[in-house]
Amino acid sequence: MILGGLPAEARYWINRNLAGFDELRLYVTGFTPALTAFLIEWNKLEPECELILMHHDNQTGDYINQTYEADSFHL
């Protein structure tokens, strides 16, 4: 896989799948380049949809949710 293609893939997925949804739960699997590409494109597109990041808790086996707020992520 070419990492340079991840932003385009993320943008394509967002544009193709979010119509009509109020919320998207994104399960964070640990492949950081994919996550960062997705968040960069999410910020650019500014969809009218709430993004919730789902983090796995190894101790309980459950997922912990984190509402993504683009304004709180600055470099």
mmCIF file of the N, C-alpha and C atoms, coordinates in Angstrom:
data_MODEL
# 
_entry.id   MODEL 
# 
loop_
_atom_site.group_PDB 
_atom_site.id 
_atom_site.type_symbol 
_atom_site.label_atom_id 
_atom_site.label_alt_id 
_atom_site.label_comp_id 
_atom_site.label_asym_id 
_atom_site.label_entity_id 
_atom_site.label_seq_id 
_atom_site.pdbx_PDB_ins_code 
_atom_site.Cartn_x 
_atom_site.Cartn_y 
_atom_site.Cartn_z 
_atom_site.occupancy 
_atom_site.B_iso_or_equiv 
_atom_site.pdbx_formal_charge 
_atom_site.auth_seq_id 
_atom_site.auth_comp_id 
_atom_site.auth_asym_id 
_atom_site.auth_atom_id 
_atom_site.pdbx_PDB_model_num 
ATOM 1   N N  . MET A 1 1  ? 0.845   -1.184 0.000  1.00 0.00 ? 1  MET A N  1 
ATOM 2   C CA . MET A 1 1  ? 0.000   0.000  0.000  1.00 0.00 ? 1  MET A CA 1 
ATOM 3   C C  . MET A 1 1  ? 0.885   1.240  0.000  1.00 0.00 ? 1  MET A C  1 
ATOM 4   N N  . ILE A 1 2  ? 0.517   2.182  -0.801 1.00 0.00 ? 2  ILE A N  1 
ATOM 5   C CA . ILE A 1 2  ? 1.237   3.453  -0.836 1.00 0.00 ? 2  ILE A CA 1 
ATOM 6   C C  . ILE A 1 2  ? 0.563   4.405  0.150  1.00 0.00 ? 2  ILE A C  1 
ATOM 7   N N  . LEU A 1 3  ? 1.328   4.840  1.157  1.00 0.00 ? 3  LEU A N  1 
ATOM 8   C CA . LEU A 1 3  ? 0.758   5.709  2.186  1.00 0.00 ? 3  LEU A CA 1 
ATOM 9   C C  . LEU A 1 3  ? 0.293   7.033  1.619  1.00 0.00 ? 3  LEU A C  1 
ATOM 10  N N  . GLY A 1 4  ? 0.914   7.494  0.546  1.00 0.00 ? 4  GLY A N  1 
ATOM 11  C CA . GLY A 1 4  ? 0.516   8.751  -0.068 1.00 0.00 ? 4  GLY A CA 1 
ATOM 12  C C  . GLY A 1 4  ? -0.904  8.737  -0.601 1.00 0.00 ? 4  GLY A C  1 
ATOM 13  N N  . GLY A 1 5  ? -1.443  7.563  -0.870 1.00 0.00 ? 5  GLY A N  1 
ATOM 14  C CA . GLY A 1 5  ? -2.804  7.449  -1.380 1.00 0.00 ? 5  GLY A CA 1 
ATOM 15  C C  . GLY A 1 5  ? -3.870  7.437  -0.302 1.00 0.00 ? 5  GLY A C  1 
ATOM 16  N N  . LEU A 1 6  ? -3.470  7.389  0.965  1.00 0.00 ? 6  LEU A N  1 
ATOM 17  C CA . LEU A 1 6  ? -4.449  7.314  2.051  1.00 0.00 ? 6  LEU A CA 1 
ATOM 18  C C  . LEU A 1 6  ? -5.378  8.524  2.124  1.00 0.00 ? 6  LEU A C  1 
ATOM 19  N N  . PRO A 1 7  ? -4.894  9.759  1.982  1.00 0.00 ? 7  PRO A N  1 
ATOM 20  C CA . PRO A 1 7  ? -5.828  10.893 2.031  1.00 0.00 ? 7  PRO A CA 1 
ATOM 21  C C  . PRO A 1 7  ? -6.911  10.816 0.956  1.00 0.00 ? 7  PRO A C  1 
ATOM 22  N N  . ALA A 1 8  ? -6.536  10.449 -0.255 1.00 0.00 ? 8  ALA A N  1 
ATOM 23  C CA . ALA A 1 8  ? -7.525  10.347 -1.335 1.00 0.00 ? 8  ALA A CA 1 
ATOM 24  C C  . ALA A 1 8  ? -8.539  9.254  -1.035 1.00 0.00 ? 8  ALA A C  1 
ATOM 25  N N  . GLU A 1 9  ? -8.076  8.127  -0.497 1.00 0.00 ? 9  GLU A N  1 
ATOM 26  C CA . GLU A 1 9  ? -8.988  7.038  -0.140 1.00 0.00 ? 9  GLU A CA 1 
ATOM 27  C C  . GLU A 1 9  ? -9.944  7.475  0.964  1.00 0.00 ? 9  GLU A C  1 
ATOM 28  N N  . ALA A 1 10 ? -9.419  8.193  1.959  1.00 0.00 ? 10 ALA A N  1 
ATOM 29  C CA . ALA A 1 10 ? -10.259 8.678  3.055  1.00 0.00 ? 10 ALA A CA 1 
ATOM 30  C C  . ALA A 1 10 ? -11.311 9.648  2.542  1.00 0.00 ? 10 ALA A C  1 
ATOM 31  N N  . ARG A 1 11 ? -10.892 10.584 1.700  1.00 0.00 ? 11 ARG A N  1 
ATOM 32  C CA . ARG A 1 11 ? -11.824 11.572 1.127  1.00 0.00 ? 11 ARG A CA 1 
ATOM 33  C C  . ARG A 1 11 ? -12.915 10.871 0.330  1.00 0.00 ? 11 ARG A C  1 
ATOM 34  N N  . TYR A 1 12 ? -12.521 9.903  -0.476 1.00 0.00 ? 12 TYR A N  1 
ATOM 35  C CA . TYR A 1 12 ? -13.483 9.144  -1.284 1.00 0.00 ? 12 TYR A CA 1 
ATOM 36  C C  . TYR A 1 12 ? -14.476 8.420  -0.378 1.00 0.00 ? 12 TYR A C  1 
ATOM 37  N N  . TRP A 1 13 ? -13.980 7.778  0.673  1.00 0.00 ? 13 TRP A N  1 
ATOM 38  C CA . TRP A 1 13 ? -14.857 7.035  1.582  1.00 0.00 ? 13 TRP A CA 1 
ATOM 39  C C  . TRP A 1 13 ? -15.842 7.975  2.277  1.00 0.00 ? 13 TRP A C  1 
ATOM 40  N N  . ILE A 1 14 ? -15.349 9.102  2.784  1.00 0.00 ? 14 ILE A N  1 
ATOM 41  C CA . ILE A 1 14 ? -16.207 10.065 3.475  1.00 0.00 ? 14 ILE A CA 1 
ATOM 42  C C  . ILE A 1 14 ? -17.306 10.561 2.531  1.00 0.00 ? 14 ILE A C  1 
ATOM 43  N N  . ASN A 1 15 ? -16.924 10.968 1.336  1.00 0.00 ? 15 ASN A N  1 
ATOM 44  C CA . ASN A 1 15 ? -17.901 11.483 0.370  1.00 0.00 ? 15 ASN A CA 1 
ATOM 45  C C  . ASN A 1 15 ? -18.921 10.431 -0.037 1.00 0.00 ? 15 ASN A C  1 
ATOM 46  N N  . ARG A 1 16 ? -18.517 9.190  -0.101 1.00 0.00 ? 16 ARG A N  1 
ATOM 47  C CA . ARG A 1 16 ? -19.385 8.111  -0.555 1.00 0.00 ? 16 ARG A CA 1 
ATOM 48  C C  . ARG A 1 16 ? -20.319 7.590  0.528  1.00 0.00 ? 16 ARG A C  1 
ATOM 49  N N  . ASN A 1 17 ? -19.958 7.724  1.807  1.00 0.00 ? 17 ASN A N  1 
ATOM 50  C CA . ASN A 1 17 ? -20.677 7.015  2.865  1.00 0.00 ? 17 ASN A CA 1 
ATOM 51  C C  . ASN A 1 17 ? -21.425 7.860  3.884  1.00 0.00 ? 17 ASN A C  1 
ATOM 52  N N  . LEU A 1 18 ? -21.255 9.148  3.921  1.00 0.00 ? 18 LEU A N  1 
ATOM 53  C CA . LEU A 1 18 ? -21.836 9.918  5.026  1.00 0.00 ? 18 LEU A CA 1 
ATOM 54  C C  . LEU A 1 18 ? -23.202 10.528 4.757  1.00 0.00 ? 18 LEU A C  1 
ATOM 55  N N  . ALA A 1 19 ? -23.668 10.498 3.547  1.00 0.00 ? 19 ALA A N  1 
ATOM 56  C CA . ALA A 1 19 ? -24.951 11.134 3.231  1.00 0.00 ? 19 ALA A CA 1 
ATOM 57  C C  . ALA A 1 19 ? -26.067 10.591 4.128  1.00 0.00 ? 19 ALA A C  1 
ATOM 58  N N  . GLY A 1 20 ? -26.735 11.504 4.817  1.00 0.00 ? 20 GLY A N  1 
ATOM 59  C CA . GLY A 1 20 ? -27.885 11.141 5.631  1.00 0.00 ? 20 GLY A CA 1 
ATOM 60  C C  . GLY A 1 20 ? -27.565 10.652 7.034  1.00 0.00 ? 20 GLY A C  1 
ATOM 61  N N  . PHE A 1 21 ? -26.308 10.635 7.427  1.00 0.00 ? 21 PHE A N  1 
ATOM 62  C CA . PHE A 1 21 ? -25.957 10.171 8.763  1.00 0.00 ? 21 PHE A CA 1 
ATOM 63  C C  . PHE A 1 21 ? -25.654 11.349 9.680  1.00 0.00 ? 21 PHE A C  1 
ATOM 64  N N  . ASP A 1 22 ? -26.083 11.236 10.937 1.00 0.00 ? 22 ASP A N  1 
ATOM 65  C CA . ASP A 1 22 ? -25.817 12.262 11.941 1.00 0.00 ? 22 ASP A CA 1 
ATOM 66  C C  . ASP A 1 22 ? -24.556 11.961 12.734 1.00 0.00 ? 22 ASP A C  1 
ATOM 67  N N  . GLU A 1 23 ? -24.116 10.690 12.684 1.00 0.00 ? 23 GLU A N  1 
ATOM 68  C CA . GLU A 1 23 ? -23.014 10.258 13.529 1.00 0.00 ? 23 GLU A CA 1 
ATOM 69  C C  . GLU A 1 23 ? -22.215 9.167  12.826 1.00 0.00 ? 23 GLU A C  1 
ATOM 70  N N  . LEU A 1 24 ? -20.897 9.214  13.001 1.00 0.00 ? 24 LEU A N  1 
ATOM 71  C CA . LEU A 1 24 ? -20.023 8.161  12.491 1.00 0.00 ? 24 LEU A CA 1 
ATOM 72  C C  . LEU A 1 24 ? -19.151 7.693  13.639 1.00 0.00 ? 24 LEU A C  1 
ATOM 73  N N  . ARG A 1 25 ? -19.153 6.393  13.895 1.00 0.00 ? 25 ARG A N  1 
ATOM 74  C CA . ARG A 1 25 ? -18.272 5.806  14.908 1.00 0.00 ? 25 ARG A CA 1 
ATOM 75  C C  . ARG A 1 25 ? -17.103 5.159  14.184 1.00 0.00 ? 25 ARG A C  1 
ATOM 76  N N  . LEU A 1 26 ? -15.919 5.703  14.426 1.00 0.00 ? 26 LEU A N  1 
ATOM 77  C CA . LEU A 1 26 ? -14.705 5.222  13.775 1.00 0.00 ? 26 LEU A CA 1 
ATOM 78  C C  . LEU A 1 26 ? -13.899 4.430  14.794 1.00 0.00 ? 26 LEU A C  1 
ATOM 79  N N  . TYR A 1 27 ? -13.756 3.130  14.544 1.00 0.00 ? 27 TYR A N  1 
ATOM 80  C CA . TYR A 1 27 ? -13.015 2.260  15.446 1.00 0.00 ? 27 TYR A CA 1 
ATOM 81  C C  . TYR A 1 27 ? -11.527 2.379  15.141 1.00 0.00 ? 27 TYR A C  1 
ATOM 82  N N  . VAL A 1 28 ? -10.774 2.856  16.126 1.00 0.00 ? 28 VAL A N  1 
ATOM 83  C CA . VAL A 1 28 ? -9.346  3.100  15.973 1.00 0.00 ? 28 VAL A CA 1 
ATOM 84  C C  . VAL A 1 28 ? -8.623  1.768  16.175 1.00 0.00 ? 28 VAL A C  1 
ATOM 85  N N  . THR A 1 29 ? -7.957  1.307  15.108 1.00 0.00 ? 29 THR A N  1 
ATOM 86  C CA . THR A 1 29 ? -7.345  -0.026 15.141 1.00 0.00 ? 29 THR A CA 1 
ATOM 87  C C  . THR A 1 29 ? -5.849  -0.002 15.390 1.00 0.00 ? 29 THR A C  1 
ATOM 88  N N  . GLY A 1 30 ? -5.246  1.155  15.302 1.00 0.00 ? 30 GLY A N  1 
ATOM 89  C CA . GLY A 1 30 ? -3.822  1.241  15.557 1.00 0.00 ? 30 GLY A CA 1 
ATOM 90  C C  . GLY A 1 30 ? -2.985  1.548  14.339 1.00 0.00 ? 30 GLY A C  1 
ATOM 91  N N  . PHE A 1 31 ? -3.571  1.599  13.143 1.00 0.00 ? 31 PHE A N  1 
ATOM 92  C CA . PHE A 1 31 ? -2.798  1.946  11.953 1.00 0.00 ? 31 PHE A CA 1 
ATOM 93  C C  . PHE A 1 31 ? -2.817  3.463  11.824 1.00 0.00 ? 31 PHE A C  1 
ATOM 94  N N  . THR A 1 32 ? -1.879  4.108  12.501 1.00 0.00 ? 32 THR A N  1 
ATOM 95  C CA . THR A 1 32 ? -1.844  5.554  12.640 1.00 0.00 ? 32 THR A CA 1 
ATOM 96  C C  . THR A 1 32 ? -1.876  6.310  11.316 1.00 0.00 ? 32 THR A C  1 
ATOM 97  N N  . PRO A 1 33 ? -1.150  5.881  10.273 1.00 0.00 ? 33 PRO A N  1 
ATOM 98  C CA . PRO A 1 33 ? -1.224  6.631  9.014  1.00 0.00 ? 33 PRO A CA 1 
ATOM 99  C C  . PRO A 1 33 ? -2.643  6.709  8.449  1.00 0.00 ? 33 PRO A C  1 
ATOM 100 N N  . ALA A 1 34 ? -3.412  5.653  8.586  1.00 0.00 ? 34 ALA A N  1 
ATOM 101 C CA . ALA A 1 34 ? -4.792  5.685  8.100  1.00 0.00 ? 34 ALA A CA 1 
ATOM 102 C C  . ALA A 1 34 ? -5.647  6.626  8.947  1.00 0.00 ? 34 ALA A C  1 
ATOM 103 N N  . LEU A 1 35 ? -5.467  6.582  10.251 1.00 0.00 ? 35 LEU A N  1 
ATOM 104 C CA . LEU A 1 35 ? -6.236  7.457  11.140 1.00 0.00 ? 35 LEU A CA 1 
ATOM 105 C C  . LEU A 1 35 ? -5.926  8.924  10.868 1.00 0.00 ? 35 LEU A C  1 
ATOM 106 N N  . THR A 1 36 ? -4.655  9.268  10.774 1.00 0.00 ? 36 THR A N  1 
ATOM 107 C CA . THR A 1 36 ? -4.313  10.668 10.551 1.00 0.00 ? 36 THR A CA 1 
ATOM 108 C C  . THR A 1 36 ? -4.778  11.150 9.183  1.00 0.00 ? 36 THR A C  1 
ATOM 109 N N  . ALA A 1 37 ? -4.669  10.312 8.161  1.00 0.00 ? 37 ALA A N  1 
ATOM 110 C CA . ALA A 1 37 ? -5.169  10.687 6.827  1.00 0.00 ? 37 ALA A CA 1 
ATOM 111 C C  . ALA A 1 37 ? -6.669  10.938 6.886  1.00 0.00 ? 37 ALA A C  1 
ATOM 112 N N  . PHE A 1 38 ? -7.395  10.075 7.593  1.00 0.00 ? 38 PHE A N  1 
ATOM 113 C CA . PHE A 1 38 ? -8.844  10.234 7.719  1.00 0.00 ? 38 PHE A CA 1 
ATOM 114 C C  . PHE A 1 38 ? -9.179  11.544 8.426  1.00 0.00 ? 38 PHE A C  1 
ATOM 115 N N  . LEU A 1 39 ? -8.502  11.839 9.535  1.00 0.00 ? 39 LEU A N  1 
ATOM 116 C CA . LEU A 1 39 ? -8.806  13.053 10.292 1.00 0.00 ? 39 LEU A CA 1 
ATOM 117 C C  . LEU A 1 39 ? -8.451  14.318 9.514  1.00 0.00 ? 39 LEU A C  1 
ATOM 118 N N  . ILE A 1 40 ? -7.367  14.285 8.759  1.00 0.00 ? 40 ILE A N  1 
ATOM 119 C CA . ILE A 1 40 ? -6.999  15.432 7.926  1.00 0.00 ? 40 ILE A CA 1 
ATOM 120 C C  . ILE A 1 40 ? -8.086  15.706 6.891  1.00 0.00 ? 40 ILE A C  1 
ATOM 121 N N  . GLU A 1 41 ? -8.554  14.667 6.230  1.00 0.00 ? 41 GLU A N  1 
ATOM 122 C CA . GLU A 1 41 ? -9.606  14.842 5.222  1.00 0.00 ? 41 GLU A CA 1 
ATOM 123 C C  . GLU A 1 41 ? -10.921 15.228 5.873  1.00 0.00 ? 41 GLU A C  1 
ATOM 124 N N  . TRP A 1 42 ? -11.225 14.685 7.031  1.00 0.00 ? 42 TRP A N  1 
ATOM 125 C CA . TRP A 1 42 ? -12.439 15.047 7.772  1.00 0.00 ? 42 TRP A CA 1 
ATOM 126 C C  . TRP A 1 42 ? -12.440 16.552 8.050  1.00 0.00 ? 42 TRP A C  1 
ATOM 127 N N  . ASN A 1 43 ? -11.287 17.059 8.504  1.00 0.00 ? 43 ASN A N  1 
ATOM 128 C CA . ASN A 1 43 ? -11.179 18.490 8.804  1.00 0.00 ? 43 ASN A CA 1 
ATOM 129 C C  . ASN A 1 43 ? -11.347 19.339 7.556  1.00 0.00 ? 43 ASN A C  1 
ATOM 130 N N  . LYS A 1 44 ? -10.806 18.899 6.442  1.00 0.00 ? 44 LYS A N  1 
ATOM 131 C CA . LYS A 1 44 ? -10.935 19.645 5.194  1.00 0.00 ? 44 LYS A CA 1 
ATOM 132 C C  . LYS A 1 44 ? -12.378 19.687 4.705  1.00 0.00 ? 44 LYS A C  1 
ATOM 133 N N  . LEU A 1 45 ? -13.070 18.563 4.806  1.00 0.00 ? 45 LEU A N  1 
ATOM 134 C CA . LEU A 1 45 ? -14.432 18.458 4.271  1.00 0.00 ? 45 LEU A CA 1 
ATOM 135 C C  . LEU A 1 45 ? -15.476 19.047 5.218  1.00 0.00 ? 45 LEU A C  1 
ATOM 136 N N  . GLU A 1 46 ? -15.185 19.069 6.511  1.00 0.00 ? 46 GLU A N  1 
ATOM 137 C CA . GLU A 1 46 ? -16.105 19.570 7.532  1.00 0.00 ? 46 GLU A CA 1 
ATOM 138 C C  . GLU A 1 46 ? -17.527 19.028 7.366  1.00 0.00 ? 46 GLU A C  1 
ATOM 139 N N  . PRO A 1 47 ? -17.696 17.711 7.386  1.00 0.00 ? 47 PRO A N  1 
ATOM 140 C CA . PRO A 1 47 ? -19.041 17.153 7.205  1.00 0.00 ? 47 PRO A CA 1 
ATOM 141 C C  . PRO A 1 47 ? -19.974 17.512 8.360  1.00 0.00 ? 47 PRO A C  1 
ATOM 142 N N  . GLU A 1 48 ? -21.247 17.567 8.052  1.00 0.00 ? 48 GLU A N  1 
ATOM 143 C CA . GLU A 1 48 ? -22.273 17.861 9.052  1.00 0.00 ? 48 GLU A CA 1 
ATOM 144 C C  . GLU A 1 48 ? -22.650 16.560 9.758  1.00 0.00 ? 48 GLU A C  1 
ATOM 145 N N  . CYS A 1 49 ? -21.681 15.955 10.387 1.00 0.00 ? 49 CYS A N  1 
ATOM 146 C CA . CYS A 1 49 ? -21.856 14.656 11.020 1.00 0.00 ? 49 CYS A CA 1 
ATOM 147 C C  . CYS A 1 49 ? -20.913 14.621 12.220 1.00 0.00 ? 49 CYS A C  1 
ATOM 148 N N  . GLU A 1 50 ? -21.390 14.078 13.332 1.00 0.00 ? 50 GLU A N  1 
ATOM 149 C CA . GLU A 1 50 ? -20.543 13.959 14.512 1.00 0.00 ? 50 GLU A CA 1 
ATOM 150 C C  . GLU A 1 50 ? -19.615 12.759 14.337 1.00 0.00 ? 50 GLU A C  1 
ATOM 151 N N  . LEU A 1 51 ? -18.335 12.957 14.620 1.00 0.00 ? 51 LEU A N  1 
ATOM 152 C CA . LEU A 1 51 ? -17.359 11.874 14.533 1.00 0.00 ? 51 LEU A CA 1 
ATOM 153 C C  . LEU A 1 51 ? -17.019 11.419 15.942 1.00 0.00 ? 51 LEU A C  1 
ATOM 154 N N  . ILE A 1 52 ? -17.183 10.124 16.181 1.00 0.00 ? 52 ILE A N  1 
ATOM 155 C CA . ILE A 1 52 ? -16.862 9.543  17.481 1.00 0.00 ? 52 ILE A CA 1 
ATOM 156 C C  . ILE A 1 52 ? -15.777 8.497  17.269 1.00 0.00 ? 52 ILE A C  1 
ATOM 157 N N  . LEU A 1 53 ? -14.631 8.726  17.914 1.00 0.00 ? 53 LEU A N  1 
ATOM 158 C CA . LEU A 1 53 ? -13.530 7.769  17.837 1.00 0.00 ? 53 LEU A CA 1 
ATOM 159 C C  . LEU A 1 53 ? -13.743 6.700  18.907 1.00 0.00 ? 53 LEU A C  1 
ATOM 160 N N  . MET A 1 54 ? -13.628 5.451  18.506 1.00 0.00 ? 54 MET A N  1 
ATOM 161 C CA . MET A 1 54 ? -13.851 4.327  19.416 1.00 0.00 ? 54 MET A CA 1 
ATOM 162 C C  . MET A 1 54 ? -12.506 3.660  19.709 1.00 0.00 ? 54 MET A C  1 
ATOM 163 N N  . HIS A 1 55 ? -12.090 3.704  20.970 1.00 0.00 ? 55 HIS A N  1 
ATOM 164 C CA . HIS A 1 55 ? -10.808 3.164  21.398 1.00 0.00 ? 55 HIS A CA 1 
ATOM 165 C C  . HIS A 1 55 ? -11.030 1.874  22.188 1.00 0.00 ? 55 HIS A C  1 
ATOM 166 N N  . HIS A 1 56 ? -10.295 0.836  21.847 1.00 0.00 ? 56 HIS A N  1 
ATOM 167 C CA . HIS A 1 56 ? -10.436 -0.457 22.535 1.00 0.00 ? 56 HIS A CA 1 
ATOM 168 C C  . HIS A 1 56 ? -9.756  -0.400 23.898 1.00 0.00 ? 56 HIS A C  1 
ATOM 169 N N  . ASP A 1 57 ? -10.460 -0.894 24.911 1.00 0.00 ? 57 ASP A N  1 
ATOM 170 C CA . ASP A 1 57 ? -9.924  -0.997 26.274 1.00 0.00 ? 57 ASP A CA 1 
ATOM 171 C C  . ASP A 1 57 ? -9.508  -2.444 26.488 1.00 0.00 ? 57 ASP A C  1 
ATOM 172 N N  . ASN A 1 58 ? -8.216  -2.690 26.540 1.00 0.00 ? 58 ASN A N  1 
ATOM 173 C CA . ASN A 1 58 ? -7.713  -4.062 26.680 1.00 0.00 ? 58 ASN A CA 1 
ATOM 174 C C  . ASN A 1 58 ? -8.128  -4.718 27.992 1.00 0.00 ? 58 ASN A C  1 
ATOM 175 N N  . GLN A 1 59 ? -8.324  -3.936 29.023 1.00 0.00 ? 59 GLN A N  1 
ATOM 176 C CA . GLN A 1 59 ? -8.681  -4.497 30.324 1.00 0.00 ? 59 GLN A CA 1 
ATOM 177 C C  . GLN A 1 59 ? -10.104 -5.031 30.356 1.00 0.00 ? 59 GLN A C  1 
ATOM 178 N N  . THR A 1 60 ? -11.025 -4.325 29.723 1.00 0.00 ? 60 THR A N  1 
ATOM 179 C CA . THR A 1 60 ? -12.435 -4.730 29.778 1.00 0.00 ? 60 THR A CA 1 
ATOM 180 C C  . THR A 1 60 ? -12.912 -5.407 28.502 1.00 0.00 ? 60 THR A C  1 
ATOM 181 N N  . GLY A 1 61 ? -12.199 -5.179 27.401 1.00 0.00 ? 61 GLY A N  1 
ATOM 182 C CA . GLY A 1 61 ? -12.634 -5.707 26.114 1.00 0.00 ? 61 GLY A CA 1 
ATOM 183 C C  . GLY A 1 61 ? -13.692 -4.845 25.452 1.00 0.00 ? 61 GLY A C  1 
ATOM 184 N N  . ASP A 1 62 ? -14.085 -3.770 26.102 1.00 0.00 ? 62 ASP A N  1 
ATOM 185 C CA . ASP A 1 62 ? -15.091 -2.857 25.564 1.00 0.00 ? 62 ASP A CA 1 
ATOM 186 C C  . ASP A 1 62 ? -14.399 -1.730 24.786 1.00 0.00 ? 62 ASP A C  1 
ATOM 187 N N  . TYR A 1 63 ? -15.231 -0.872 24.212 1.00 0.00 ? 63 TYR A N  1 
ATOM 188 C CA . TYR A 1 63 ? -14.720 0.304  23.519 1.00 0.00 ? 63 TYR A CA 1 
ATOM 189 C C  . TYR A 1 63 ? -15.107 1.551  24.294 1.00 0.00 ? 63 TYR A C  1 
ATOM 190 N N  . ILE A 1 64 ? -14.197 2.503  24.321 1.00 0.00 ? 64 ILE A N  1 
ATOM 191 C CA . ILE A 1 64 ? -14.422 3.791  24.979 1.00 0.00 ? 64 ILE A CA 1 
ATOM 192 C C  . ILE A 1 64 ? -14.573 4.824  23.872 1.00 0.00 ? 64 ILE A C  1 
ATOM 193 N N  . ASN A 1 65 ? -15.636 5.626  23.954 1.00 0.00 ? 65 ASN A N  1 
ATOM 194 C CA . ASN A 1 65 ? -15.856 6.612  22.891 1.00 0.00 ? 65 ASN A CA 1 
ATOM 195 C C  . ASN A 1 65 ? -15.253 7.962  23.239 1.00 0.00 ? 65 ASN A C  1 
ATOM 196 N N  . GLN A 1 66 ? -14.828 8.659  22.194 1.00 0.00 ? 66 GLN A N  1 
ATOM 197 C CA . GLN A 1 66 ? -14.267 10.002 22.309 1.00 0.00 ? 66 GLN A CA 1 
ATOM 198 C C  . GLN A 1 66 ? -14.837 10.834 21.166 1.00 0.00 ? 66 GLN A C  1 
ATOM 199 N N  . THR A 1 67 ? -15.602 11.857 21.496 1.00 0.00 ? 67 THR A N  1 
ATOM 200 C CA . THR A 1 67 ? -16.140 12.736 20.467 1.00 0.00 ? 67 THR A CA 1 
ATOM 201 C C  . THR A 1 67 ? -14.997 13.567 19.900 1.00 0.00 ? 67 THR A C  1 
ATOM 202 N N  . TYR A 1 68 ? -14.873 13.534 18.582 1.00 0.00 ? 68 TYR A N  1 
ATOM 203 C CA . TYR A 1 68 ? -13.807 14.283 17.905 1.00 0.00 ? 68 TYR A CA 1 
ATOM 204 C C  . TYR A 1 68 ? -14.255 15.712 17.698 1.00 0.00 ? 68 TYR A C  1 
ATOM 205 N N  . GLU A 1 69 ? -13.445 16.638 18.165 1.00 0.00 ? 69 GLU A N  1 
ATOM 206 C CA . GLU A 1 69 ? -13.702 18.057 17.977 1.00 0.00 ? 69 GLU A CA 1 
ATOM 207 C C  . GLU A 1 69 ? -12.510 18.640 17.231 1.00 0.00 ? 69 GLU A C  1 
ATOM 208 N N  . ALA A 1 70 ? -12.701 18.936 15.957 1.00 0.00 ? 70 ALA A N  1 
ATOM 209 C CA . ALA A 1 70 ? -11.610 19.391 15.111 1.00 0.00 ? 70 ALA A CA 1 
ATOM 210 C C  . ALA A 1 70 ? -10.925 20.631 15.657 1.00 0.00 ? 70 ALA A C  1 
ATOM 211 N N  . ASP A 1 71 ? -11.667 21.507 16.307 1.00 0.00 ? 71 ASP A N  1 
ATOM 212 C CA . ASP A 1 71 ? -11.079 22.739 16.825 1.00 0.00 ? 71 ASP A CA 1 
ATOM 213 C C  . ASP A 1 71 ? -10.071 22.479 17.936 1.00 0.00 ? 71 ASP A C  1 
ATOM 214 N N  . SER A 1 72 ? -10.139 21.309 18.580 1.00 0.00 ? 72 SER A N  1 
ATOM 215 C CA . SER A 1 72 ? -9.235  21.032 19.678 1.00 0.00 ? 72 SER A CA 1 
ATOM 216 C C  . SER A 1 72 ? -7.952  20.328 19.221 1.00 0.00 ? 72 SER A C  1 
ATOM 217 N N  . PHE A 1 73 ? -7.826  20.057 17.914 1.00 0.00 ? 73 PHE A N  1 
ATOM 218 C CA . PHE A 1 73 ? -6.646  19.384 17.373 1.00 0.00 ? 73 PHE A CA 1 
ATOM 219 C C  . PHE A 1 73 ? -5.904  20.347 16.468 1.00 0.00 ? 73 PHE A C  1 
ATOM 220 N N  . HIS A 1 74 ? -4.923  21.028 17.010 1.00 0.00 ? 74 HIS A N  1 
ATOM 221 C CA . HIS A 1 74 ? -4.111  21.964 16.224 1.00 0.00 ? 74 HIS A CA 1 
ATOM 222 C C  . HIS A 1 74 ? -2.653  21.544 16.307 1.00 0.00 ? 74 HIS A C  1 
ATOM 223 N N  . LEU A 1 75 ? -1.946  21.752 15.225 1.00 0.00 ? 75 LEU A N  1 
ATOM 224 C CA . LEU A 1 75 ? -0.506  21.466 15.212 1.00 0.00 ? 75 LEU A CA 1 
ATOM 225 C C  . LEU A 1 75 ? 0.257   22.765 15.306 1.00 0.00 ? 75 LEU A C  1 
# 
